[in-house]
Amino acid sequence: MDFLTFALQEQIRARVTKSLNDGIQLNMSTEESKKFLRRHVNIRTNLVIMIIDINNSTQMSLTLPDFKFALILQTFAQEVSIVVSGYGGFVFKYEGDAVIVIFPAEYDQIKACKNALNCSTAILEILKKAVNPVFKENELPEITVRTGLAYGPTLVVLYGKSLEKAHVDITGSSISLAAKIASIAKPNQVLVGELIYNIIADSKDKELDKIKFEEVRLDPIKWKYLSQSDPQSFYHVYQYLVN
């Protein structure tokens, strides 16, 4: 997939350059995510969870001045946030070098899965063609990312009595699995859980025939999570083969 036009590429490069020189250009709020979740408090709602984090960030934090490392994290988060909003997702949390994203799937799980996959591809393309070239020009290390996606019912919980003021969060296996899946991904590899694979594979949408996956062989000693569709086997993970 090649969605990044020359004009868009130049626009992103200009914004990244300005961010490195003058500070982040957007207010990266998670307010839209909170608004969505508050409408679903105490309700199990289907979500696609995407966790994307910077590979080898610990080493960068040890070798770079604090302000330069912070700029890398902020710029990465800014560009991911912009892409996510374009694919119908919401940034749920910023956690250090990671961005946690939710894609609502209560009405159309196929569309949510497709949007999440396309979003992950777009992020990789933007990093390669727009963000990293600017980092290199400014003598900053180029970055790679690890991406994990999982689908499932998630319970929205409120930590308090006030719907407007209390902290809102989500619980469920999908967010835990997305984190585990991201942790085993290789640099610039997109891994998905078995339910996303099943949803795409079982779809009758011919357009989705272009989406290809390859099952990842997991070490049964380290990977002990049971399959959600077959309790007699381990949870399956697949690599999304980005075109």
C-alpha positions in Angstrom: 0.0 0.0 0.0 1.3 3.4 -0.9 -1.0 6.2 0.3 1.6 8.8 0.9 1.5 11.3 -1.9 4.5 13.6 -2.5 2.5 16.6 -1.3 1.5 14.8 1.9 5.0 13.6 2.4 6.3 17.2 2.2 3.6 18.4 4.5 4.6 15.9 7.2 8.3 16.6 6.8 7.6 20.3 7.2 5.6 19.7 10.4 8.2 17.3 11.9 10.9 19.9 11.1 8.9 22.6 12.8 8.2 20.3 15.8 11.9 19.6 16.3 12.8 23.3 16.1 9.8 24.9 17.8 8.1 22.2 19.8 5.1 19.9 19.2 2.6 21.5 16.9 -0.6 19.8 18.2 -2.3 19.4 21.5 -2.3 15.7 21.8 -5.4 15.1 23.9 -7.1 11.8 24.6 -10.4 13.6 25.2 -12.1 12.1 22.2 -11.3 8.6 23.5 -12.7 9.5 26.9 -15.9 10.9 25.4 -16.4 7.6 23.5 -15.6 5.5 26.6 -17.9 7.5 28.9 -20.8 6.6 26.6 -20.1 3.0 27.2 -19.4 2.8 31.0 -20.2 -0.6 32.5 -20.9 -1.9 29.0 -18.9 -4.6 27.2 -18.0 -3.1 23.8 -16.0 -4.7 21.0 -12.7 -2.9 20.2 -9.6 -3.4 18.2 -6.7 -2.5 20.3 -3.5 -1.3 18.7 -0.3 -0.8 20.7 2.7 0.7 18.8 6.0 1.4 20.5 9.4 2.5 19.6 11.9 -0.3 19.3 15.2 0.0 21.3 14.0 3.1 23.1 15.7 2.2 26.3 19.1 2.4 24.6 18.2 5.7 23.0 17.3 7.1 26.5 20.7 6.1 27.7 22.7 7.6 24.9 20.7 10.8 24.1 20.3 14.0 26.1 16.9 14.0 27.8 15.5 16.8 25.7 16.4 15.1 22.4 14.9 11.8 23.5 11.7 13.6 24.6 11.5 15.3 21.2 11.7 11.9 19.5 8.9 10.5 21.7 6.7 13.6 21.3 7.1 13.8 17.5 6.4 10.1 17.1 3.3 10.4 19.3 2.1 13.4 17.3 2.4 11.8 13.9 0.8 8.5 15.1 -2.1 10.5 16.6 -2.8 12.3 13.3 -2.8 9.0 11.3 -5.0 7.3 13.9 -7.7 10.0 13.6 -7.8 9.5 9.9 -8.7 5.9 10.3 -11.5 6.2 12.7 -9.4 5.4 15.8 -8.9 7.2 19.1 -5.7 7.5 21.1 -6.5 5.9 24.4 -3.2 6.5 26.2 0.4 7.7 25.7 2.7 5.6 27.8 6.4 6.4 27.5 7.5 5.3 24.1 4.1 3.7 23.3 0.8 4.8 21.9 -2.3 2.8 22.7 -5.1 3.1 20.2 -8.7 1.9 20.2 -10.9 1.3 17.1 -14.6 1.0 17.9 -16.0 -2.3 16.5 -19.4 -2.4 18.0 -21.2 -2.1 14.7 -18.8 -3.2 12.1 -15.9 -5.5 13.2 -14.6 -6.0 9.7 -14.3 -2.3 9.1 -12.6 -1.8 12.4 -10.0 -4.5 11.7 -9.4 -3.2 8.2 -9.0 0.4 9.5 -6.5 -0.8 12.2 -4.4 -2.7 9.6 -4.4 0.2 7.2 -3.5 2.6 10.0 -0.5 0.4 11.0 0.7 0.4 7.4 0.3 4.1 7.1 2.3 4.7 10.2 5.2 2.6 8.9 5.2 4.4 5.6 5.2 7.9 7.3 8.0 6.9 9.6 10.1 5.6 6.6 9.5 8.4 4.1 8.7 11.5 6.2 9.8 11.2 9.8 13.1 9.3 9.7 14.6 11.5 6.9 14.0 14.6 9.0 15.4 12.9 12.1 18.5 12.0 10.1 18.9 15.6 8.8 18.8 16.7 12.4 21.3 14.1 13.6 18.7 12.2 15.5 18.5 8.3 15.4 16.0 6.9 12.9 13.3 4.8 14.7 11.6 1.5 14.1 8.4 0.4 15.8 6.7 -2.8 17.1 3.0 -3.1 16.5 0.5 -5.5 18.1 -3.2 -5.7 17.4 -5.9 -7.7 19.2 -9.7 -7.7 19.0 -12.3 -8.5 21.6 -15.0 -7.5 24.0 -13.8 -4.9 26.5 -15.5 -3.6 29.6 -15.4 0.1 30.2 -15.0 0.9 33.9 -15.4 4.1 35.8 -13.1 4.8 38.9 -15.5 6.9 40.8 -19.1 8.2 40.9 -18.9 11.1 38.5 -19.3 10.2 34.9 -17.7 13.5 33.8 -14.8 13.7 36.4 -13.9 10.1 37.4 -11.1 8.3 35.6 -12.4 5.9 32.9 -10.5 2.8 31.8 -10.9 -0.4 29.9 -10.3 -4.0 31.0 -10.3 -7.3 29.1 -8.0 -9.8 27.4 -7.7 -7.8 24.2 -5.6 -5.0 25.7 -3.4 -7.4 27.6 -2.9 -9.5 24.5 -2.2 -6.5 22.3 0.6 -5.6 24.7 2.0 -9.2 24.7 1.8 -9.3 20.9 3.6 -6.0 20.5 6.3 -7.2 22.9 7.3 -10.1 20.6 7.1 -8.1 17.3 10.3 -7.5 15.4 11.3 -4.0 14.2 8.6 -2.6 11.8 6.6 -5.9 12.1 2.9 -5.8 12.5 1.5 -8.7 14.5 -2.2 -9.5 15.0 -4.1 -11.8 17.3 -6.2 -14.8 16.1 -9.6 -13.1 16.3 -8.5 -10.4 13.8 -7.1 -13.1 11.5 -10.4 -15.0 11.8 -12.6 -12.0 11.1 -10.6 -11.1 7.9 -10.3 -14.7 6.8 -14.1 -15.4 7.2 -15.2 -12.2 5.5 -16.9 -12.4 2.2 -15.6 -9.0 1.2 -13.4 -9.7 -1.9 -11.4 -6.6 -1.3 -10.1 -8.2 1.9 -8.6 -11.1 -0.2 -5.6 -8.9 -0.8 -4.8 -8.9 2.9 -2.3 -11.6 3.7 -1.1 -13.1 6.9 1.6 -15.6 8.0 1.3 -17.5 11.2 4.2 -16.8 13.7 5.8 -19.8 15.3 5.9 -19.1 19.1 7.9 -20.7 21.8 5.4 -22.8 23.8 7.7 -22.4 26.9 7.4 -18.6 26.8 4.0 -18.2 25.1 1.4 -20.0 27.3 -1.8 -18.0 26.5 -4.7 -20.3 25.5 -6.7 -19.8 22.2 -10.0 -17.9 22.5 -11.6 -20.1 19.9 -10.0 -23.4 20.9 -9.1 -23.8 24.6 -7.1 -27.0 23.7 -4.5 -25.0 21.8 -2.4 -21.9 22.3 -3.5 -18.4 21.2 -2.3 -17.9 17.6 -0.5 -14.8 16.4 0.0 -13.8 12.7 2.2 -11.4 10.9 0.4 -8.9 8.7 2.3 -9.0 5.4 2.4 -5.3 4.6 2.4 -4.8 0.8 
